[in-house]
Amino acid sequence: MEKYKNFINNKWIESESKETIKVDDPSNGKIIGEISCAKKNEVDLAVEAAKNSYNSRVLVDMPLLSRAKLMRKIAEETRKVSKEGGELLCYENGKNIASAIKEFNDVADMFDYYAGLTDKLEGKTIPVAKKCF
């Protein structure tokens, strides 16, 4: 049975409490894995890592073309794991495999789409109709 850790501050860590959350296959109720149960300390570490990342401004200050390249790389990597991720998604919620794989590919498509916008928006707002209905 697979045991999954928490990914915090670019590292896979196990909960200090050593507690786990059992994950079952909703189609048959069998336990298929365990997730390391994050307690207050791990949550605090994750929040602190997120704050530090945000405050570093690494993405905000990244040159636009570098940001686009990064987003395209994320899309590429997401597509690479779409089959494996889709299978996990099926186990997680009982979704059919085609829909689960499509979700991963849809996410990749969104990263590609927004990567293409990085050098086009120029801080302008697209005008919309005053009344939408």
Residue pairs with C-beta under 8 A, 6 or more apart in sequence:
1 31
1 32
1 33
1 34
2 32
2 33
2 34
3 20
3 33
3 34
3 35
3 36
4 33
4 34
4 35
4 36
5 12
5 13
5 14
5 36
6 12
6 13
6 14
6 15
6 36
6 38
6 42
6 46
7 13
8 42
8 45
8 46
8 49
9 45
9 46
9 48
9 49
9 52
10 49
13 36
13 42
13 45
14 36
15 36
15 37
15 38
15 39
15 42
16 39
16 41
16 42
17 37
17 39
19 36
19 37
19 39
20 34
20 35
20 36
20 37
21 34
21 35
21 37
22 31
22 33
22 34
23 31
23 32
23 33
23 34
23 35
23 91
23 92
24 30
24 31
24 32
25 32
25 91
25 94
26 91
26 92
26 93
26 94
27 94
32 91
38 46
59 67
62 70
64 118
64 119
65 118
65 119
67 115
67 118
68 115
68 116
68 118
68 119
69 115
71 111
71 112
71 114
71 115
71 118
72 111
72 112
72 115
74 108
74 111
75 107
75 108
75 109
75 111
75 112
75 115
76 108
78 85
78 104
78 105
78 107
78 108
78 111
79 104
79 105
79 108
81 104
82 101
82 104
82 105
82 108
83 101
85 100
85 101
85 104
86 97
86 100
86 101
86 102
86 103
86 104
87 97
87 100
89 95
89 100
89 103
89 104
90 96
90 97
90 100
